[in-house]
Amino acid sequence: MAVAVGIGRFVYTPILPLMVEDLGMTSSTAGLIASANFAGYLTGALVAALPGLPGSRRRWLIVSLAVGALTTAAMAVPSASAAFLALRFVGGVASAFGLVFSSALVLDRLSASGRPRLASLHFAGVGIGIAISAVLATTLSAQGWRVLWLAAGFVSLAAGAIVPALISDHAGTIHSAPSRERGTRPPLAGLVVAYGLFGFGYIITATFLVAIVRGSSELRAVEPVVWLLVGVTAAPSVAVWSFLEARTGIEHAFALACVLEAIGVAASGLWITPAGILLAAVLLGATFMGITSLGLIWGRRLAVGDPRKILAVMTAAFGIGQIVGPTLAGLIHDATGTFLAPSLAAAAALLVAAVLAMRLRRSPAS
């Protein structure tokens, strides 16, 4: 997860301001490149759900990690937007495959061994990957954005090389135990919509947070720590939200995380001061992987048999939200000079997701 998602998807955020300065890139172009990655993510999720997909989960996971690392490193080569779009699209496909197949493998094995709470360790990898990308950006930014992409690709390739030794050849086919919702008609539609709104709600801040900081002279002092703070708070957040979920129920935990994230997202547009941006970074890091893991675990519980299809459908809904968010935010920023309107729209989407989660709690099928 650190390689597939933490670096593969989110390393673009701390590198983006350097690319904008060097290439004269507009916010709409930057958002379009981000959306290309998420379009690839959506495509990958849909393909991963195909029942006739040949090969084992293990093989697809290993291939996806290698492709993700190579496309990350290749971002250092071109200067044309078309090439960036193509590379980020393929990288997005690899990220989705990595998330779907690694989560299916890990969640199945944890369920079979009676240790589902350890899923927090799996999802904590995203925060670790974000922290690594922040450290790379801080230490190598003076070398330019091309060096940063190469370094991120090299780290991803080295880390991904460890995975084959950790997953046996027989790990690809694991039949899960019946979930507690077997025999019911699970409210998957509401969960999928809420998860898609979450994808739209978090991604604008997750894409442009560092760019917002760099665009204000008042905020330059906190630039080195903002993205690192997101990663550091994201790494333990899944364990925290798993703890809360065990005591309050997954619906309450999901809704609360969405509300807290909405506050942080709104702060990134309304409170453009060091305190406001640091609050936005903390609340983003402390919630987005928690909501991601809670949503996938919730879907896994509602699954009957192989959870891959449900995980892929939810990932696809999440991907649609991510595609719309950066492009819309970039266009509005180019027109208005501010991310205020898209940030408030994103916060509203997160609040609606929270309401949907609580409605699912009252559903007879849940």
Contacts in CASP RR format, 6 or more apart in sequence:
PFRMAT RR
TARGET T0000
AUTHOR 0000-0000-0000
METHOD contacts of the structure
MODEL  1
MAVAVGIGRFVYTPILPLMVEDLGMTSSTAGLIASANFAGYLTGALVAAL
PGLPGSRRRWLIVSLAVGALTTAAMAVPSASAAFLALRFVGGVASAFGLV
FSSALVLDRLSASGRPRLASLHFAGVGIGIAISAVLATTLSAQGWRVLWL
AAGFVSLAAGAIVPALISDHAGTIHSAPSRERGTRPPLAGLVVAYGLFGF
GYIITATFLVAIVRGSSELRAVEPVVWLLVGVTAAPSVAVWSFLEARTGI
EHAFALACVLEAIGVAASGLWITPAGILLAAVLLGATFMGITSLGLIWGR
RLAVGDPRKILAVMTAAFGIGQIVGPTLAGLIHDATGTFLAPSLAAAAAL
LVAAVLAMRLRRSPAS
1 99 0 8 1.000
1 102 0 8 1.000
1 122 0 8 1.000
1 123 0 8 1.000
1 124 0 8 1.000
1 125 0 8 1.000
1 126 0 8 1.000
2 125 0 8 1.000
2 126 0 8 1.000
2 127 0 8 1.000
2 128 0 8 1.000
2 129 0 8 1.000
2 132 0 8 1.000
2 159 0 8 1.000
3 65 0 8 1.000
3 68 0 8 1.000
3 69 0 8 1.000
3 129 0 8 1.000
3 156 0 8 1.000
3 159 0 8 1.000
3 160 0 8 1.000
4 64 0 8 1.000
4 65 0 8 1.000
4 68 0 8 1.000
4 94 0 8 1.000
4 95 0 8 1.000
4 97 0 8 1.000
4 98 0 8 1.000
4 99 0 8 1.000
4 102 0 8 1.000
5 95 0 8 1.000
5 98 0 8 1.000
5 99 0 8 1.000
5 125 0 8 1.000
5 126 0 8 1.000
5 129 0 8 1.000
6 125 0 8 1.000
6 126 0 8 1.000
6 127 0 8 1.000
6 128 0 8 1.000
6 129 0 8 1.000
6 130 0 8 1.000
6 132 0 8 1.000
6 133 0 8 1.000
7 72 0 8 1.000
7 129 0 8 1.000
7 130 0 8 1.000
7 132 0 8 1.000
7 133 0 8 1.000
7 152 0 8 1.000
7 153 0 8 1.000
7 155 0 8 1.000
7 156 0 8 1.000
8 68 0 8 1.000
8 72 0 8 1.000
8 91 0 8 1.000
8 92 0 8 1.000
8 94 0 8 1.000
8 95 0 8 1.000
8 152 0 8 1.000
8 156 0 8 1.000
9 37 0 8 1.000
9 41 0 8 1.000
9 92 0 8 1.000
9 95 0 8 1.000
10 126 0 8 1.000
10 129 0 8 1.000
10 130 0 8 1.000
10 133 0 8 1.000
10 206 0 8 1.000
11 72 0 8 1.000
11 133 0 8 1.000
11 136 0 8 1.000
11 137 0 8 1.000
11 148 0 8 1.000
11 149 0 8 1.000
11 152 0 8 1.000
12 33 0 8 1.000
12 34 0 8 1.000
12 37 0 8 1.000
12 88 0 8 1.000
12 207 0 8 1.000
13 133 0 8 1.000
13 206 0 8 1.000
13 207 0 8 1.000
13 208 0 8 1.000
13 209 0 8 1.000
13 210 0 8 1.000
13 227 0 8 1.000
14 133 0 8 1.000
14 134 0 8 1.000
14 136 0 8 1.000
14 137 0 8 1.000
14 148 0 8 1.000
14 210 0 8 1.000
14 227 0 8 1.000
15 137 0 8 1.000
15 145 0 8 1.000
15 148 0 8 1.000
15 149 0 8 1.000
15 152 0 8 1.000
16 30 0 8 1.000
16 34 0 8 1.000
16 207 0 8 1.000
16 208 0 8 1.000
16 210 0 8 1.000
16 211 0 8 1.000
17 210 0 8 1.000
17 211 0 8 1.000
17 214 0 8 1.000
17 215 0 8 1.000
18 141 0 8 1.000
18 144 0 8 1.000
18 145 0 8 1.000
18 148 0 8 1.000
19 25 0 8 1.000
19 30 0 8 1.000
19 145 0 8 1.000
20 27 0 8 1.000
20 30 0 8 1.000
20 211 0 8 1.000
22 144 0 8 1.000
22 145 0 8 1.000
23 79 0 8 1.000
25 81 0 8 1.000
26 330 0 8 1.000
26 334 0 8 1.000
27 208 0 8 1.000
27 211 0 8 1.000
27 329 0 8 1.000
27 330 0 8 1.000
27 331 0 8 1.000
27 333 0 8 1.000
27 334 0 8 1.000
28 327 0 8 1.000
28 330 0 8 1.000
28 331 0 8 1.000
28 333 0 8 1.000
28 334 0 8 1.000
29 81 0 8 1.000
30 207 0 8 1.000
30 208 0 8 1.000
30 211 0 8 1.000
30 326 0 8 1.000
30 330 0 8 1.000
31 207 0 8 1.000
31 326 0 8 1.000
31 327 0 8 1.000
31 329 0 8 1.000
31 330 0 8 1.000
32 81 0 8 1.000
32 85 0 8 1.000
32 326 0 8 1.000
32 327 0 8 1.000
33 81 0 8 1.000
33 84 0 8 1.000
33 85 0 8 1.000
33 88 0 8 1.000
34 88 0 8 1.000
34 203 0 8 1.000
34 207 0 8 1.000
34 326 0 8 1.000
34 327 0 8 1.000
35 322 0 8 1.000
35 323 0 8 1.000
35 324 0 8 1.000
35 325 0 8 1.000
35 326 0 8 1.000
35 327 0 8 1.000
36 84 0 8 1.000
36 85 0 8 1.000
36 86 0 8 1.000
36 88 0 8 1.000
36 89 0 8 1.000
37 88 0 8 1.000
37 89 0 8 1.000
37 91 0 8 1.000
37 92 0 8 1.000
37 95 0 8 1.000
38 92 0 8 1.000
38 203 0 8 1.000
38 319 0 8 1.000
38 321 0 8 1.000
38 322 0 8 1.000
38 323 0 8 1.000
38 326 0 8 1.000
39 89 0 8 1.000
39 92 0 8 1.000
39 323 0 8 1.000
40 88 0 8 1.000
40 89 0 8 1.000
40 90 0 8 1.000
40 91 0 8 1.000
40 92 0 8 1.000
40 93 0 8 1.000
40 96 0 8 1.000
41 92 0 8 1.000
41 93 0 8 1.000
41 95 0 8 1.000
41 96 0 8 1.000
41 315 0 8 1.000
41 318 0 8 1.000
41 319 0 8 1.000
41 322 0 8 1.000
42 96 0 8 1.000
42 316 0 8 1.000
42 319 0 8 1.000
42 320 0 8 1.000
42 322 0 8 1.000
42 323 0 8 1.000
43 89 0 8 1.000
43 92 0 8 1.000
43 93 0 8 1.000
43 96 0 8 1.000
44 92 0 8 1.000
44 93 0 8 1.000
44 96 0 8 1.000
44 97 0 8 1.000
44 100 0 8 1.000
45 96 0 8 1.000
45 100 0 8 1.000
45 312 0 8 1.000
45 313 0 8 1.000
45 315 0 8 1.000
45 316 0 8 1.000
45 318 0 8 1.000
45 319 0 8 1.000
46 312 0 8 1.000
46 316 0 8 1.000
47 53 0 8 1.000
47 93 0 8 1.000
47 97 0 8 1.000
48 60 0 8 1.000
48 96 0 8 1.000
48 97 0 8 1.000
48 100 0 8 1.000
48 101 0 8 1.000
48 308 0 8 1.000
48 312 0 8 1.000
48 315 0 8 1.000
49 100 0 8 1.000
49 308 0 8 1.000
49 309 0 8 1.000
49 312 0 8 1.000
49 313 0 8 1.000
49 316 0 8 1.000
51 309 0 8 1.000
53 60 0 8 1.000
56 169 0 8 1.000
56 171 0 8 1.000
56 172 0 8 1.000
56 173 0 8 1.000
57 101 0 8 1.000
57 104 0 8 1.000
57 105 0 8 1.000
57 171 0 8 1.000
57 172 0 8 1.000
57 173 0 8 1.000
57 308 0 8 1.000
58 101 0 8 1.000
58 105 0 8 1.000
58 164 0 8 1.000
58 167 0 8 1.000
58 168 0 8 1.000
58 169 0 8 1.000
58 171 0 8 1.000
58 172 0 8 1.000
60 97 0 8 1.000
60 98 0 8 1.000
60 101 0 8 1.000
61 97 0 8 1.000
61 98 0 8 1.000
61 101 0 8 1.000
61 102 0 8 1.000
61 105 0 8 1.000
61 163 0 8 1.000
61 167 0 8 1.000
62 160 0 8 1.000
62 163 0 8 1.000
62 164 0 8 1.000
63 97 0 8 1.000
64 93 0 8 1.000
64 94 0 8 1.000
64 95 0 8 1.000
64 97 0 8 1.000
64 98 0 8 1.000
64 101 0 8 1.000
65 94 0 8 1.000
65 98 0 8 1.000
65 156 0 8 1.000
65 160 0 8 1.000
65 163 0 8 1.000
66 157 0 8 1.000
66 160 0 8 1.000
67 90 0 8 1.000
67 91 0 8 1.000
67 93 0 8 1.000
67 94 0 8 1.000
68 90 0 8 1.000
68 91 0 8 1.000
68 92 0 8 1.000
68 94 0 8 1.000
68 95 0 8 1.000
68 156 0 8 1.000
69 153 0 8 1.000
69 154 0 8 1.000
69 156 0 8 1.000
69 157 0 8 1.000
69 160 0 8 1.000
70 153 0 8 1.000
70 157 0 8 1.000
71 87 0 8 1.000
71 88 0 8 1.000
71 90 0 8 1.000
71 91 0 8 1.000
71 94 0 8 1.000
72 91 0 8 1.000
72 149 0 8 1.000
72 152 0 8 1.000
72 153 0 8 1.000
72 156 0 8 1.000
73 149 0 8 1.000
73 150 0 8 1.000
73 152 0 8 1.000
73 153 0 8 1.000
73 154 0 8 1.000
73 156 0 8 1.000
73 157 0 8 1.000
74 87 0 8 1.000
74 149 0 8 1.000
75 84 0 8 1.000
75 87 0 8 1.000
75 88 0 8 1.000
75 149 0 8 1.000
76 145 0 8 1.000
76 146 0 8 1.000
76 147 0 8 1.000
76 148 0 8 1.000
76 149 0 8 1.000
76 150 0 8 1.000
77 83 0 8 1.000
77 146 0 8 1.000
78 84 0 8 1.000
78 87 0 8 1.000
96 315 0 8 1.000
99 315 0 8 1.000
100 308 0 8 1.000
100 311 0 8 1.000
100 312 0 8 1.000
100 315 0 8 1.000
101 308 0 8 1.000
102 122 0 8 1.000
103 122 0 8 1.000
103 296 0 8 1.000
103 311 0 8 1.000
104 306 0 8 1.000
104 307 0 8 1.000
104 308 0 8 1.000
104 311 0 8 1.000
105 167 0 8 1.000
105 171 0 8 1.000
105 172 0 8 1.000
105 174 0 8 1.000
106 119 0 8 1.000
106 122 0 8 1.000
107 116 0 8 1.000
107 119 0 8 1.000
107 122 0 8 1.000
107 296 0 8 1.000
107 297 0 8 1.000
107 300 0 8 1.000
107 307 0 8 1.000
108 174 0 8 1.000
108 175 0 8 1.000
108 176 0 8 1.000
108 307 0 8 1.000
109 171 0 8 1.000
109 174 0 8 1.000
110 116 0 8 1.000
110 118 0 8 1.000
110 119 0 8 1.000
110 122 0 8 1.000
111 176 0 8 1.000
111 177 0 8 1.000
111 300 0 8 1.000
112 174 0 8 1.000
112 176 0 8 1.000
112 177 0 8 1.000
116 297 0 8 1.000
117 242 0 8 1.000
117 246 0 8 1.000
119 238 0 8 1.000
119 242 0 8 1.000
119 293 0 8 1.000
119 297 0 8 1.000
120 238 0 8 1.000
120 239 0 8 1.000
120 241 0 8 1.000
120 242 0 8 1.000
120 293 0 8 1.000
121 238 0 8 1.000
121 239 0 8 1.000
122 293 0 8 1.000
123 238 0 8 1.000
123 289 0 8 1.000
123 290 0 8 1.000
123 292 0 8 1.000
123 293 0 8 1.000
124 234 0 8 1.000
124 235 0 8 1.000
124 236 0 8 1.000
124 237 0 8 1.000
124 238 0 8 1.000
124 239 0 8 1.000
124 289 0 8 1.000
125 235 0 8 1.000
126 234 0 8 1.000
126 289 0 8 1.000
126 292 0 8 1.000
127 230 0 8 1.000
127 231 0 8 1.000
127 232 0 8 1.000
127 234 0 8 1.000
127 235 0 8 1.000
127 237 0 8 1.000
127 285 0 8 1.000
127 289 0 8 1.000
128 231 0 8 1.000
128 235 0 8 1.000
129 231 0 8 1.000
130 227 0 8 1.000
130 230 0 8 1.000
130 231 0 8 1.000
130 234 0 8 1.000
130 285 0 8 1.000
131 228 0 8 1.000
131 231 0 8 1.000
131 232 0 8 1.000
131 234 0 8 1.000
131 235 0 8 1.000
132 155 0 8 1.000
133 152 0 8 1.000
133 227 0 8 1.000
134 227 0 8 1.000
134 228 0 8 1.000
134 230 0 8 1.000
134 231 0 8 1.000
135 228 0 8 1.000
136 148 0 8 1.000
136 151 0 8 1.000
136 152 0 8 1.000
136 155 0 8 1.000
137 148 0 8 1.000
137 227 0 8 1.000
138 224 0 8 1.000
138 228 0 8 1.000
140 147 0 8 1.000
140 148 0 8 1.000
140 151 0 8 1.000
141 148 0 8 1.000
175 305 0 8 1.000
175 306 0 8 1.000
176 303 0 8 1.000
176 305 0 8 1.000
176 306 0 8 1.000
176 307 0 8 1.000
178 304 0 8 1.000
178 305 0 8 1.000
179 300 0 8 1.000
179 301 0 8 1.000
179 302 0 8 1.000
179 303 0 8 1.000
179 304 0 8 1.000
180 301 0 8 1.000
181 301 0 8 1.000
181 302 0 8 1.000
181 365 0 8 1.000
181 366 0 8 1.000
182 304 0 8 1.000
183 304 0 8 1.000
184 365 0 8 1.000
185 365 0 8 1.000
186 299 0 8 1.000
186 302 0 8 1.000
186 365 0 8 1.000
186 366 0 8 1.000
187 302 0 8 1.000
187 360 0 8 1.000
187 363 0 8 1.000
187 365 0 8 1.000
187 366 0 8 1.000
188 299 0 8 1.000
188 302 0 8 1.000
188 310 0 8 1.000
188 313 0 8 1.000
190 356 0 8 1.000
190 359 0 8 1.000
190 360 0 8 1.000
191 295 0 8 1.000
191 298 0 8 1.000
191 299 0 8 1.000
191 302 0 8 1.000
191 314 0 8 1.000
191 356 0 8 1.000
191 357 0 8 1.000
191 360 0 8 1.000
192 313 0 8 1.000
192 314 0 8 1.000
192 317 0 8 1.000
193 317 0 8 1.000
193 356 0 8 1.000
194 254 0 8 1.000
194 258 0 8 1.000
194 352 0 8 1.000
194 353 0 8 1.000
194 356 0 8 1.000
194 357 0 8 1.000
194 360 0 8 1.000
195 295 0 8 1.000
195 314 0 8 1.000
195 317 0 8 1.000
195 318 0 8 1.000
195 353 0 8 1.000
196 317 0 8 1.000
196 318 0 8 1.000
196 319 0 8 1.000
196 320 0 8 1.000
196 321 0 8 1.000
196 353 0 8 1.000
197 321 0 8 1.000
197 349 0 8 1.000
197 350 0 8 1.000
197 352 0 8 1.000
197 353 0 8 1.000
197 356 0 8 1.000
198 258 0 8 1.000
198 261 0 8 1.000
198 291 0 8 1.000
198 292 0 8 1.000
198 318 0 8 1.000
198 349 0 8 1.000
198 350 0 8 1.000
198 353 0 8 1.000
199 318 0 8 1.000
199 319 0 8 1.000
199 321 0 8 1.000
199 322 0 8 1.000
200 321 0 8 1.000
200 322 0 8 1.000
200 324 0 8 1.000
200 325 0 8 1.000
200 346 0 8 1.000
200 349 0 8 1.000
201 261 0 8 1.000
201 262 0 8 1.000
201 265 0 8 1.000
201 321 0 8 1.000
201 325 0 8 1.000
201 346 0 8 1.000
201 347 0 8 1.000
201 349 0 8 1.000
201 350 0 8 1.000
201 353 0 8 1.000
202 261 0 8 1.000
202 265 0 8 1.000
202 284 0 8 1.000
202 287 0 8 1.000
202 288 0 8 1.000
202 291 0 8 1.000
202 346 0 8 1.000
202 350 0 8 1.000
203 321 0 8 1.000
203 322 0 8 1.000
203 325 0 8 1.000
203 326 0 8 1.000
203 346 0 8 1.000
204 265 0 8 1.000
204 325 0 8 1.000
204 326 0 8 1.000
204 328 0 8 1.000
204 329 0 8 1.000
204 339 0 8 1.000
204 342 0 8 1.000
204 343 0 8 1.000
204 346 0 8 1.000
205 264 0 8 1.000
205 265 0 8 1.000
205 268 0 8 1.000
205 280 0 8 1.000
205 284 0 8 1.000
205 343 0 8 1.000
205 346 0 8 1.000
206 230 0 8 1.000
206 284 0 8 1.000
206 288 0 8 1.000
207 325 0 8 1.000
207 326 0 8 1.000
207 329 0 8 1.000
208 326 0 8 1.000
208 329 0 8 1.000
208 330 0 8 1.000
208 333 0 8 1.000
208 339 0 8 1.000
209 226 0 8 1.000
209 227 0 8 1.000
209 230 0 8 1.000
209 268 0 8 1.000
209 277 0 8 1.000
209 280 0 8 1.000
209 281 0 8 1.000
209 284 0 8 1.000
210 223 0 8 1.000
210 226 0 8 1.000
210 227 0 8 1.000
212 219 0 8 1.000
212 268 0 8 1.000
212 269 0 8 1.000
212 272 0 8 1.000
212 277 0 8 1.000
212 339 0 8 1.000
213 219 0 8 1.000
213 220 0 8 1.000
213 222 0 8 1.000
213 223 0 8 1.000
213 226 0 8 1.000
213 277 0 8 1.000
214 220 0 8 1.000
214 223 0 8 1.000
216 272 0 8 1.000
218 272 0 8 1.000
218 273 0 8 1.000
218 274 0 8 1.000
219 272 0 8 1.000
219 273 0 8 1.000
219 274 0 8 1.000
219 277 0 8 1.000
221 274 0 8 1.000
222 274 0 8 1.000
222 277 0 8 1.000
222 278 0 8 1.000
225 278 0 8 1.000
226 277 0 8 1.000
226 278 0 8 1.000
226 281 0 8 1.000
227 281 0 8 1.000
229 278 0 8 1.000
229 281 0 8 1.000
229 282 0 8 1.000
229 285 0 8 1.000
230 281 0 8 1.000
230 284 0 8 1.000
230 285 0 8 1.000
231 285 0 8 1.000
233 281 0 8 1.000
233 282 0 8 1.000
233 284 0 8 1.000
233 285 0 8 1.000
233 286 0 8 1.000
234 285 0 8 1.000
234 286 0 8 1.000
234 288 0 8 1.000
234 289 0 8 1.000
237 285 0 8 1.000
237 286 0 8 1.000
237 287 0 8 1.000
237 289 0 8 1.000
237 290 0 8 1.000
238 289 0 8 1.000
238 290 0 8 1.000
238 293 0 8 1.000
240 286 0 8 1.000
240 290 0 8 1.000
241 253 0 8 1.000
241 257 0 8 1.000
241 287 0 8 1.000
241 290 0 8 1.000
241 291 0 8 1.000
241 293 0 8 1.000
241 294 0 8 1.000
242 293 0 8 1.000
242 294 0 8 1.000
244 252 0 8 1.000
244 253 0 8 1.000
244 256 0 8 1.000
245 252 0 8 1.000
245 253 0 8 1.000
245 254 0 8 1.000
245 294 0 8 1.000
245 297 0 8 1.000
248 256 0 8 1.000
250 294 0 8 1.000
250 295 0 8 1.000
250 297 0 8 1.000
250 298 0 8 1.000
250 301 0 8 1.000
251 357 0 8 1.000
251 358 0 8 1.000
251 360 0 8 1.000
251 361 0 8 1.000
251 366 0 8 1.000
252 358 0 8 1.000
252 361 0 8 1.000
253 294 0 8 1.000
254 291 0 8 1.000
254 294 0 8 1.000
254 295 0 8 1.000
254 298 0 8 1.000
254 353 0 8 1.000
254 354 0 8 1.000
254 357 0 8 1.000
255 353 0 8 1.000
255 354 0 8 1.000
255 355 0 8 1.000
255 357 0 8 1.000
255 358 0 8 1.000
256 354 0 8 1.000
257 287 0 8 1.000
257 290 0 8 1.000
257 291 0 8 1.000
257 294 0 8 1.000
258 287 0 8 1.000
258 291 0 8 1.000
258 350 0 8 1.000
258 351 0 8 1.000
258 353 0 8 1.000
258 354 0 8 1.000
258 357 0 8 1.000
259 350 0 8 1.000
259 351 0 8 1.000
259 354 0 8 1.000
260 283 0 8 1.000
260 286 0 8 1.000
260 287 0 8 1.000
261 283 0 8 1.000
261 284 0 8 1.000
261 287 0 8 1.000
261 288 0 8 1.000
261 291 0 8 1.000
261 350 0 8 1.000
262 346 0 8 1.000
262 347 0 8 1.000
262 348 0 8 1.000
262 350 0 8 1.000
262 351 0 8 1.000
262 354 0 8 1.000
263 279 0 8 1.000
263 283 0 8 1.000
263 347 0 8 1.000
264 279 0 8 1.000
264 280 0 8 1.000
264 283 0 8 1.000
264 284 0 8 1.000
264 347 0 8 1.000
265 280 0 8 1.000
265 283 0 8 1.000
265 284 0 8 1.000
265 343 0 8 1.000
265 346 0 8 1.000
265 347 0 8 1.000
265 350 0 8 1.000
266 343 0 8 1.000
266 344 0 8 1.000
266 347 0 8 1.000
267 276 0 8 1.000
267 277 0 8 1.000
267 279 0 8 1.000
267 280 0 8 1.000
267 283 0 8 1.000
268 276 0 8 1.000
268 277 0 8 1.000
268 280 0 8 1.000
268 284 0 8 1.000
268 339 0 8 1.000
268 343 0 8 1.000
269 280 0 8 1.000
269 338 0 8 1.000
269 339 0 8 1.000
269 340 0 8 1.000
269 343 0 8 1.000
269 344 0 8 1.000
270 340 0 8 1.000
270 343 0 8 1.000
270 344 0 8 1.000
271 277 0 8 1.000
271 279 0 8 1.000
271 280 0 8 1.000
292 318 0 8 1.000
295 314 0 8 1.000
296 311 0 8 1.000
296 314 0 8 1.000
299 307 0 8 1.000
299 310 0 8 1.000
299 311 0 8 1.000
299 314 0 8 1.000
300 307 0 8 1.000
300 310 0 8 1.000
300 311 0 8 1.000
302 310 0 8 1.000
303 309 0 8 1.000
303 310 0 8 1.000
303 311 0 8 1.000
325 342 0 8 1.000
325 346 0 8 1.000
328 342 0 8 1.000
328 345 0 8 1.000
329 339 0 8 1.000
329 342 0 8 1.000
329 343 0 8 1.000
329 346 0 8 1.000
330 342 0 8 1.000
332 339 0 8 1.000
332 341 0 8 1.000
332 342 0 8 1.000
333 339 0 8 1.000
333 342 0 8 1.000
360 366 0 8 1.000
END
